[in-house]
């Protein structure tokens, strides 16, 4: 390795650098008396480092009591530390040809840093070690880093002056600020990442405490050190592909919270920091924090198949964006903060945008709560102006309704109360009709509208939202939420029925049908005459609280036709087939919450069972006729887990073929005057999709009368 040092005067340097315009402009911008060029030759590569040494003359334009010239000396710490002070004091040319000389210089640098020497310490990052020979970089980092980390480890308990006095050395050359040590750590060699991550716990605690703001027991040192610290953390995460390094780094208390909160060091959320650090510094930290959190989310999303990745995403998304010590009342999570940012900046579906961060947090991290749902629906209702944005909102909305891939009764109910259905209907009207603007000026010289099938993906997202609601509409919270929004939804449907663009589009028409089905499924109907009941018209049976009627007369008729047998009974799997009741699940729930959930689901199914039966009576009769079986030998299954509900008619021997005991019970209890109907729905308890089925006996003669009366009514209307 060959190192040359050449000393030029200002005119000589200007002539030497004439081929390098940027450097020439730098020289001409300031008045410099002397320039030193240091050349490093390593493995045939020529790297030129320019060090501006010596005296810059600063003149004052104002004259006060005799004009004075202020001279500021600017020593180049890198050249002095690496090449030794002796080289810089001698003009001409000196050479270092042996590795021993290099080792001696590195050793001298290490000793100077151990004594807190300012010039030596600053040389580590001022000289851009990543541009030097890798071996020199590694040796410098390996020798110096333990001492620097040891100094930073004393930041909680000691003052900076005390630490410097404990290491001795020339006090005139001491460090001016401990932030220089953070800059040294930031210039780390990649092989030292884990060592640094394990050793900066005390530094993290000091710098992440943004309310006390003390570093080496000094607020000034904290202000000087916060930017180098933020840059250090960003570089550590950016350079680390090793999970162990990232995990070790994030295990330090408060670091992950601080990384999330850096993005919100703005006038809106942290005016105290903006006032203390300045708007420009805070804006820079916000930018670095945003880049850092995106790297973390990308890192966790790549590992989302593991519990570690999902837990990290959940932790990031649920952390508050403002320190609770600063504002205990601030409950804004990071996901809510991102949604608010989207409202300000708009929905931009590109790599590195806010949506690209929001998607894994909502999908894989499952960072969904009531605040997220409310903010997201508000985003969809008030801040979506184009088809692409509507598609993104619809896609994220469908994942917002599920927990672990299963529709959530609590989430869907809150979303419905927040206006989810109204948002989707608005999307259907504005973006789901298949009409797009096309510029015909280039082709025909005029503009117009054309029909297209492009919004297929958009319709799929909306359809999945309605499908999830449909699966859970008979559960307690969702059913109540739909009933509370019934009037506003029906008014919106009536308005859309007047829009020919919507009614003539097959996909949009199907979606409106799904909404009507959701409303019908959540309604209340008389269990005897099938009359639709308002909230004030519902009259429940005092015995079982399941059956509902429109009048005392209907209740009396139903009591005499069989409800007296089943009222107030506790149905089990073994008793199924002997009378009306629950036949699945076979096992009782193991907690009170799930038991209440089943009871509520059973009541809601009971309130619509007759309507469902009569709505599909023609299908049932035609299926029985195709099987050439009397209705009393049939079991009709209405599966409510699908839209529209699936109706299947089977011979009872085929339906109960896998359960001999159940088959015998059915044969013993069935009557030639009755029809057996099974209603199946999903329970979604315990993280699984178990089924609940209710068995109801309908008198055969009564069904025929109902069918005939309905047919007569239809004929009369026609």
PyMOL commands that set and color helices and strands:
alter all, ss='L'
color gray80, all
select helices_A, chain A and resi 10-16+21-29+77-83+85-88+99-114+118-126+129-131+134-152+160-167+171-173+179-186+190-199+201-208+219-239+243-250+255-262+271-277+279-302+307-318+334-345+354-363+370-382+387-400+409-418+420-431+456-472+476-484+486-496+500-503+506-521+552-566+592-615+617-627+631-633+652-655+660-669+700-717
alter helices_A, ss='H'
color red, helices_A
select strands_A, chain A and resi 2-9+34-42+45-51+55-59+69-73+95-96+402-403+406-407+435-438+448-451+524-525+532-533+539-540+548-549+581-584+634-639+646-651+674-682+691-699
alter strands_A, ss='S'
color yellow, strands_A
deselect
rebuild
show_as cartoon
